[in-house]
């Protein structure tokens, strides 16, 4: 009985095995953008209440609704914006306020440096948007997505867009309803940002090392106020920066392999 000719085996295309992965990487740009927006939805939900708190505080020091909205729409600075309000309400000049905010937000230079190797060849307009919407939370979401091999400039832009919408929407609600909302802390809004960071940590910690480094960073941040007992006062705006640098440096030495 003659043998039937055998057809050489060829593996199916990647799209047939992992259609979701193929769509994330090679689908239409708007599909990838919406996927990034979906990934950034938790950021949106976290930014709205924090933005409300900023809008209320901005009105208490004399900002109009438009000025508060303009501030958030042109600078998603988070903690930096709260620091700016504190300085301005204390009589600090505009130049020193801008300088202090820039120092506090200097960590974004490190975030941008980490992402830049994955963005070679990206158009300047897209790169500008990614830089503008780069925050602690969008960085965490995008770097995790990059680690899974699914991140694209379009998805990063989507995550940044939904984060921006949450921040501006929250600011608008807070600024417009400042008289009704009153003290935002009585609604627990001051805990929105720590809660969001905690949720991101739980979602992104993949192994024991990540957990240990995160706990170390938290311990350093909690220990910094104790320095005042030794006569060394550290502004709370520096807690995150110092804790991040210390814990990352220790981890780099301890886990050098």
C-alpha positions as a Markdown table, in Angstrom:
| # | Residue | x | y | z |
|---|---|---|---|---|
| 1 | Unk | 0.0 | 0.0 | 0.0 |
| 2 | Unk | 1.6 | 3.3 | -1.1 |
| 3 | Unk | 2.4 | 5.8 | 1.6 |
| 4 | Unk | 0.5 | 9.0 | 1.5 |
| 5 | Unk | 2.7 | 12.1 | 1.2 |
| 6 | Unk | 3.1 | 13.9 | 4.4 |
| 7 | Unk | 2.5 | 17.6 | 4.6 |
| 8 | Unk | 5.1 | 19.4 | 6.6 |
| 9 | Unk | 3.7 | 20.8 | 9.9 |
| 10 | Unk | 3.6 | 24.5 | 10.3 |
| 11 | Unk | 2.5 | 26.1 | 13.5 |
| 12 | Unk | -0.6 | 28.3 | 13.3 |
| 13 | Unk | -0.1 | 32.0 | 13.3 |
| 14 | Unk | 0.1 | 33.8 | 16.6 |
| 15 | Unk | -3.3 | 35.4 | 16.0 |
| 16 | Unk | -4.9 | 32.0 | 15.9 |
| 17 | Unk | -3.3 | 30.9 | 19.2 |
| 18 | Unk | -3.6 | 34.2 | 21.1 |
| 19 | Unk | -6.1 | 36.4 | 19.3 |
| 20 | Unk | -6.2 | 38.8 | 22.3 |
| 21 | Unk | -2.5 | 39.2 | 22.2 |
| 22 | Unk | -2.5 | 39.8 | 18.5 |
| 23 | Unk | -5.2 | 42.4 | 18.8 |
| 24 | Unk | -3.3 | 44.2 | 21.6 |
| 25 | Unk | -0.2 | 44.5 | 19.6 |
| 26 | Unk | -1.4 | 44.7 | 16.0 |
| 27 | Unk | -5.0 | 45.6 | 16.1 |
| 28 | Unk | -6.4 | 49.0 | 14.9 |
| 29 | Unk | -4.9 | 51.9 | 16.8 |
| 30 | Unk | -8.3 | 52.9 | 18.3 |
| 31 | Unk | -8.7 | 49.3 | 19.7 |
| 32 | Unk | -5.3 | 49.5 | 21.3 |
| 33 | Unk | -6.1 | 53.0 | 22.7 |
| 34 | Unk | -9.4 | 51.7 | 24.2 |
| 35 | Unk | -7.6 | 48.8 | 25.7 |
| 36 | Unk | -5.2 | 51.2 | 27.4 |
| 37 | Unk | -8.1 | 53.2 | 28.7 |
| 38 | Unk | -9.6 | 50.0 | 30.1 |
| 39 | Unk | -6.4 | 49.3 | 31.9 |
| 40 | Unk | -6.4 | 52.8 | 33.3 |
| 41 | Unk | -9.9 | 52.7 | 34.6 |
| 42 | Unk | -8.8 | 52.0 | 38.2 |
| 43 | Unk | -6.7 | 55.2 | 37.9 |
| 44 | Unk | -9.7 | 57.1 | 36.8 |
| 45 | Unk | -11.7 | 55.9 | 39.8 |
| 46 | Unk | -8.9 | 56.8 | 42.1 |
| 47 | Unk | -8.2 | 60.2 | 40.6 |
| 48 | Unk | -11.8 | 61.5 | 40.7 |
| 49 | Unk | -12.0 | 61.8 | 44.5 |
| 50 | Unk | -8.5 | 63.1 | 44.8 |
| 51 | Unk | -9.3 | 65.7 | 42.1 |
| 52 | Unk | -12.4 | 66.6 | 44.1 |
| 53 | Unk | -10.3 | 67.3 | 47.1 |
| 54 | Unk | -7.9 | 69.5 | 45.0 |
| 55 | Unk | -10.8 | 71.4 | 43.5 |
| 56 | Unk | -12.3 | 72.2 | 47.0 |
| 57 | Unk | -8.9 | 73.2 | 48.4 |
| 58 | Unk | -8.2 | 75.4 | 45.3 |
| 59 | Unk | -11.5 | 77.3 | 45.9 |
| 60 | Unk | -10.7 | 77.8 | 49.6 |
| 61 | Unk | -7.5 | 79.8 | 48.7 |
| 62 | Unk | -9.3 | 82.0 | 46.2 |
| 63 | Unk | -9.1 | 80.1 | 42.9 |
| 64 | Unk | -12.1 | 80.3 | 40.5 |
| 65 | Unk | -13.6 | 77.2 | 39.1 |
| 66 | Unk | -11.9 | 78.0 | 35.7 |
| 67 | Unk | -8.5 | 78.5 | 37.4 |
| 68 | Unk | -8.8 | 75.2 | 39.3 |
| 69 | Unk | -9.8 | 73.4 | 36.1 |
| 70 | Unk | -7.0 | 75.0 | 34.1 |
| 71 | Unk | -4.4 | 74.0 | 36.7 |
| 72 | Unk | -5.4 | 70.3 | 36.6 |
| 73 | Unk | -5.9 | 70.3 | 32.8 |
| 74 | Unk | -2.5 | 71.6 | 32.1 |
| 75 | Unk | -0.5 | 69.8 | 34.8 |
| 76 | Unk | -1.4 | 66.3 | 36.2 |
| 77 | Unk | 1.0 | 66.9 | 39.1 |
| 78 | Unk | -1.0 | 65.2 | 41.9 |
| 79 | Unk | 0.9 | 65.8 | 45.1 |
| 80 | Unk | 2.8 | 68.6 | 43.4 |
| 81 | Unk | -0.4 | 70.5 | 42.9 |
| 82 | Unk | -1.4 | 70.2 | 46.6 |
| 83 | Unk | 2.0 | 71.4 | 47.6 |
| 84 | Unk | 1.6 | 74.4 | 45.2 |
| 85 | Unk | -1.7 | 75.3 | 46.9 |
| 86 | Unk | -0.1 | 75.1 | 50.3 |
| 87 | Unk | 2.8 | 77.3 | 49.3 |
| 88 | Unk | 0.6 | 79.8 | 47.5 |
| 89 | Unk | -1.8 | 80.0 | 50.5 |
| 90 | Unk | 1.3 | 80.7 | 52.7 |
| 91 | Unk | 2.4 | 83.6 | 50.6 |
| 92 | Unk | 5.2 | 81.9 | 48.6 |
| 93 | Unk | 5.9 | 83.6 | 45.3 |
| 94 | Unk | 5.0 | 82.0 | 42.0 |
| 95 | Unk | 8.6 | 81.3 | 41.0 |
| 96 | Unk | 9.5 | 79.5 | 44.2 |
| 97 | Unk | 6.2 | 77.5 | 44.0 |
| 98 | Unk | 7.0 | 76.3 | 40.5 |
| 99 | Unk | 10.5 | 75.4 | 41.6 |
| 100 | Unk | 9.3 | 73.4 | 44.6 |
| 101 | Unk | 6.7 | 71.6 | 42.5 |
| 102 | Unk | 9.4 | 70.7 | 39.9 |
| 103 | Unk | 11.7 | 69.3 | 42.5 |
| 104 | Unk | 8.9 | 67.1 | 44.0 |
| 105 | Unk | 7.9 | 65.8 | 40.5 |
| 106 | Unk | 11.5 | 65.2 | 39.5 |
| 107 | Unk | 10.9 | 61.4 | 39.9 |
| 108 | Unk | 9.1 | 61.5 | 36.6 |
| 109 | Unk | 12.4 | 61.9 | 34.9 |
| 110 | Unk | 13.3 | 58.4 | 36.2 |
| 111 | Unk | 10.0 | 57.1 | 35.0 |
| 112 | Unk | 10.5 | 58.6 | 31.6 |
| 113 | Unk | 14.0 | 57.2 | 31.3 |
| 114 | Unk | 12.7 | 53.7 | 32.1 |
| 115 | Unk | 10.0 | 53.9 | 29.4 |
| 116 | Unk | 12.0 | 55.6 | 26.7 |
| 117 | Unk | 13.8 | 52.5 | 25.4 |
| 118 | Unk | 10.4 | 51.1 | 24.5 |
| 119 | Unk | 9.3 | 54.2 | 22.6 |
| 120 | Unk | 11.9 | 54.5 | 19.9 |
| 121 | Unk | 10.5 | 55.9 | 16.7 |
| 122 | Unk | 7.3 | 57.2 | 18.3 |
| 123 | Unk | 6.0 | 60.4 | 16.8 |
| 124 | Unk | 6.9 | 63.6 | 18.7 |
| 125 | Unk | 3.2 | 64.4 | 19.2 |
| 126 | Unk | 2.5 | 61.0 | 20.8 |
| 127 | Unk | 5.6 | 61.2 | 22.8 |
| 128 | Unk | 4.6 | 64.6 | 24.1 |
| 129 | Unk | 1.2 | 63.3 | 25.2 |
| 130 | Unk | 2.8 | 60.3 | 27.0 |
| 131 | Unk | 5.2 | 62.6 | 28.8 |
| 132 | Unk | 2.4 | 64.9 | 29.8 |
| 133 | Unk | 0.2 | 62.1 | 31.2 |
| 134 | Unk | 3.1 | 60.3 | 32.9 |
| 135 | Unk | 2.2 | 59.8 | 36.6 |
| 136 | Unk | 3.1 | 57.3 | 39.3 |
| 137 | Unk | -0.1 | 55.3 | 38.4 |
| 138 | Unk | 0.1 | 55.4 | 34.6 |
| 139 | Unk | 3.8 | 54.4 | 34.9 |
| 140 | Unk | 2.9 | 51.4 | 37.0 |
| 141 | Unk | 0.1 | 50.3 | 34.7 |
| 142 | Unk | 2.2 | 50.8 | 31.5 |
| 143 | Unk | 5.4 | 49.2 | 32.8 |
| 144 | Unk | 3.4 | 46.1 | 34.0 |
| 145 | Unk | 1.7 | 45.9 | 30.6 |
| 146 | Unk | 5.2 | 46.2 | 29.0 |
| 147 | Unk | 6.4 | 43.4 | 31.2 |
| 148 | Unk | 3.6 | 41.2 | 29.7 |
| 149 | Unk | 4.7 | 42.2 | 26.2 |
| 150 | Unk | 1.4 | 43.9 | 25.4 |
| 151 | Unk | 2.1 | 47.6 | 25.8 |
| 152 | Unk | 2.1 | 49.9 | 22.7 |
| 153 | Unk | 2.3 | 53.6 | 22.4 |
| 154 | Unk | -1.5 | 53.7 | 21.6 |
| 155 | Unk | -2.4 | 51.7 | 24.8 |
| 156 | Unk | -0.1 | 54.0 | 26.8 |
| 157 | Unk | -1.9 | 57.0 | 25.3 |
| 158 | Unk | -5.2 | 55.5 | 26.3 |
| 159 | Unk | -4.2 | 54.9 | 29.9 |
| 160 | Unk | -3.0 | 58.5 | 30.1 |
| 161 | Unk | -6.2 | 59.9 | 28.6 |
| 162 | Unk | -8.5 | 58.1 | 31.1 |
| 163 | Unk | -6.2 | 59.2 | 33.9 |
| 164 | Unk | -6.4 | 62.8 | 32.7 |
| 165 | Unk | -10.1 | 62.7 | 32.4 |
| 166 | Unk | -10.5 | 61.4 | 36.0 |
| 167 | Unk | -8.2 | 64.1 | 37.4 |
| 168 | Unk | -9.9 | 67.0 | 35.5 |
| 169 | Unk | -13.4 | 65.7 | 36.2 |
| 170 | Unk | -12.7 | 65.4 | 39.9 |
| 171 | Unk | -11.3 | 68.9 | 40.0 |
| 172 | Unk | -14.3 | 70.3 | 38.2 |
| 173 | Unk | -16.7 | 68.5 | 40.6 |
| 174 | Unk | -14.7 | 69.7 | 43.6 |
| 175 | Unk | -14.3 | 73.3 | 42.4 |
| 176 | Unk | -18.0 | 73.6 | 41.4 |
| 177 | Unk | -19.4 | 72.0 | 44.5 |
| 178 | Unk | -16.9 | 73.4 | 47.1 |
| 179 | Unk | -19.6 | 75.2 | 49.0 |
| 180 | Unk | -21.6 | 72.0 | 49.4 |
| 181 | Unk | -18.8 | 69.6 | 49.9 |
| 182 | Unk | -17.0 | 71.6 | 52.6 |
| 183 | Unk | -14.1 | 69.8 | 54.2 |
| 184 | Unk | -13.2 | 67.0 | 51.8 |
| 185 | Unk | -11.5 | 65.0 | 54.6 |
| 186 | Unk | -14.8 | 64.3 | 56.3 |
| 187 | Unk | -15.7 | 62.2 | 53.2 |
| 188 | Unk | -12.4 | 60.2 | 53.4 |
| 189 | Unk | -11.1 | 61.7 | 50.2 |
| 190 | Unk | -7.6 | 62.2 | 51.7 |
| 191 | Unk | -7.3 | 58.4 | 51.8 |
| 192 | Unk | -8.1 | 58.0 | 48.1 |
| 193 | Unk | -4.5 | 58.3 | 46.9 |
| 194 | Unk | -2.9 | 55.9 | 49.5 |
| 195 | Unk | -5.7 | 53.4 | 48.8 |
| 196 | Unk | -5.0 | 53.6 | 45.0 |
| 197 | Unk | -1.2 | 53.1 | 45.6 |
| 198 | Unk | -2.0 | 50.1 | 47.9 |
| 199 | Unk | -4.2 | 48.6 | 45.2 |
| 200 | Unk | -1.6 | 49.0 | 42.6 |
| 201 | Unk | 1.0 | 47.4 | 44.8 |
| 202 | Unk | -1.2 | 44.4 | 45.4 |
| 203 | Unk | -1.9 | 44.0 | 41.7 |
| 204 | Unk | 1.6 | 44.4 | 40.5 |
| 205 | Unk | 3.7 | 42.6 | 43.1 |
| 206 | Unk | 4.6 | 39.3 | 41.4 |
| 207 | Unk | 7.0 | 37.7 | 43.8 |
| 208 | Unk | 8.5 | 37.8 | 47.3 |
| 209 | Unk | 11.1 | 40.3 | 46.2 |
| 210 | Unk | 8.6 | 42.8 | 45.0 |
| 211 | Unk | 6.6 | 42.4 | 48.3 |
| 212 | Unk | 9.8 | 42.9 | 50.4 |
| 213 | Unk | 10.8 | 46.0 | 48.5 |
| 214 | Unk | 7.3 | 47.5 | 48.8 |
| 215 | Unk | 7.2 | 46.8 | 52.5 |
| 216 | Unk | 10.6 | 48.3 | 52.9 |
| 217 | Unk | 9.5 | 51.5 | 51.0 |
| 218 | Unk | 6.5 | 51.7 | 53.3 |
| 219 | Unk | 8.6 | 51.3 | 56.4 |
| 220 | Unk | 11.0 | 54.0 | 55.3 |
| 221 | Unk | 8.1 | 56.4 | 54.6 |
| 222 | Unk | 6.6 | 55.7 | 58.0 |
| 223 | Unk | 9.9 | 56.2 | 59.8 |
| 224 | Unk | 10.8 | 59.5 | 58.2 |
| 225 | Unk | 8.5 | 61.6 | 60.5 |
| 226 | Unk | 10.5 | 60.3 | 63.4 |
| 227 | Unk | 13.5 | 62.2 | 62.2 |
| 228 | Unk | 11.9 | 65.4 | 63.6 |
| 229 | Unk | 12.7 | 64.0 | 67.1 |
| 230 | Unk | 16.4 | 64.2 | 66.2 |
| 231 | Unk | 16.0 | 67.8 | 65.0 |
| 232 | Unk | 15.8 | 66.9 | 61.3 |
| 233 | Unk | 12.5 | 67.9 | 59.7 |
| 234 | Unk | 11.6 | 66.4 | 56.4 |
| 235 | Unk | 8.7 | 67.7 | 54.4 |
| 236 | Unk | 6.0 | 65.1 | 53.8 |
| 237 | Unk | 6.2 | 65.9 | 50.1 |
| 238 | Unk | 9.6 | 64.2 | 50.0 |
| 239 | Unk | 8.5 | 61.0 | 51.8 |
| 240 | Unk | 7.6 | 59.1 | 48.6 |
| 241 | Unk | 10.8 | 60.2 | 46.8 |
| 242 | Unk | 13.1 | 59.3 | 49.6 |
| 243 | Unk | 11.4 | 56.0 | 50.4 |
| 244 | Unk | 11.5 | 55.0 | 46.7 |
| 245 | Unk | 15.2 | 55.9 | 46.3 |
| 246 | Unk | 16.2 | 54.1 | 49.5 |
| 247 | Unk | 14.3 | 51.0 | 48.9 |
| 248 | Unk | 15.3 | 50.7 | 45.3 |
| 249 | Unk | 19.0 | 51.2 | 46.2 |
| 250 | Unk | 18.9 | 48.5 | 48.9 |
| 251 | Unk | 17.1 | 46.2 | 46.5 |
| 252 | Unk | 19.6 | 46.8 | 43.8 |
| 253 | Unk | 22.4 | 45.8 | 46.1 |
| 254 | Unk | 20.6 | 42.9 | 47.8 |
| 255 | Unk | 19.3 | 41.4 | 44.6 |
| 256 | Unk | 22.2 | 42.3 | 42.3 |
| 257 | Unk | 21.9 | 39.0 | 40.4 |
